[in-house]
Amino acid sequence: MIVSEAAPDLRGSVRPGRFATIFSYMPISAELLEILICPACRAKVELKPDGSGLRCVSCHRLYPVRDDIPVMLIDEATIDE
């Protein structure tokens, strides 16, 4: 994703002629991930590497993430093998 040709780097200084890219985008904050649990078995959930869902470490249900909002409904979950 190109922001601009003179995009600020992480420290806020301008680097003219460079392109800014976002290397890692995490739609769900780490603080939210710490408190979310699987509604079916109450185990911890982990964000999939592609950010498309939350996977339960115990029952392997996969809860979708839509518009950066986790849908923690058992009926919306699929079983991830």
C-alpha positions as CSV (number, residue, x, y, z in Angstrom):
1,M,0.0,0.0,0.0
2,I,1.5,3.3,-1.1
3,V,0.8,6.2,1.2
4,S,2.8,8.9,-0.4
5,E,6.3,9.6,-1.9
6,A,7.3,11.6,1.2
7,A,5.8,9.4,3.9
8,P,7.0,9.7,7.5
9,D,8.9,6.8,8.9
10,L,8.2,5.2,12.3
11,R,10.0,8.0,14.1
12,G,8.1,10.8,12.4
13,S,10.9,12.2,10.2
14,V,10.2,12.6,6.5
15,R,12.1,10.4,4.0
16,P,11.6,12.0,0.6
17,G,11.5,9.7,-2.4
18,R,10.7,6.6,-0.3
19,F,7.4,4.7,-0.3
20,A,5.7,3.8,2.9
21,T,4.4,0.3,3.3
22,I,2.6,-1.3,6.2
23,F,4.5,-4.5,7.0
24,S,2.1,-5.9,9.6
25,Y,-1.5,-5.0,10.1
26,M,-3.2,-6.4,13.1
27,P,-7.0,-5.7,13.0
28,I,-7.5,-6.9,16.6
29,S,-5.5,-5.4,19.4
30,A,-3.3,-7.5,21.6
31,E,-5.3,-6.3,24.6
32,L,-8.5,-7.6,23.1
33,L,-6.9,-10.9,22.2
34,E,-5.8,-11.4,25.8
35,I,-9.4,-11.3,27.1
36,L,-11.2,-13.1,24.2
37,I,-12.1,-16.7,24.8
38,C,-13.9,-19.4,22.8
39,P,-17.6,-19.2,23.7
40,A,-18.0,-23.0,23.2
41,C,-15.2,-24.3,25.4
42,R,-13.8,-21.2,27.1
43,A,-10.2,-21.8,25.8
44,K,-7.8,-19.2,24.4
45,V,-8.3,-18.0,20.8
46,E,-5.5,-17.0,18.5
47,L,-5.5,-14.8,15.4
48,K,-4.9,-16.6,12.1
49,P,-1.8,-15.3,10.4
50,D,-3.9,-13.8,7.6
51,G,-6.1,-12.0,10.1
52,S,-9.3,-13.6,8.7
53,G,-10.4,-15.3,11.9
54,L,-9.8,-16.4,15.4
55,R,-9.0,-20.0,16.0
56,C,-9.7,-21.8,19.3
57,V,-6.6,-23.7,20.6
58,S,-8.7,-26.4,22.2
59,C,-11.8,-27.2,20.1
60,H,-10.4,-25.7,16.8
61,R,-13.4,-23.6,16.0
62,L,-12.7,-20.7,13.6
63,Y,-14.5,-17.5,14.4
64,P,-14.6,-15.0,11.5
65,V,-13.4,-11.5,11.6
66,R,-15.6,-9.1,9.6
67,D,-14.7,-5.4,9.2
68,D,-12.0,-5.8,11.9
69,I,-14.7,-7.1,14.4
70,P,-14.5,-10.7,15.7
71,V,-17.8,-12.6,15.3
72,M,-17.7,-14.7,18.5
73,L,-20.9,-16.6,17.8
74,I,-20.9,-20.4,17.9
75,D,-23.3,-20.6,15.0
76,E,-21.0,-18.5,12.8
77,A,-17.9,-20.6,13.6
78,T,-16.5,-23.4,11.5
79,I,-14.4,-26.3,12.6
80,D,-10.8,-25.9,11.5
81,E,-8.8,-29.1,10.9
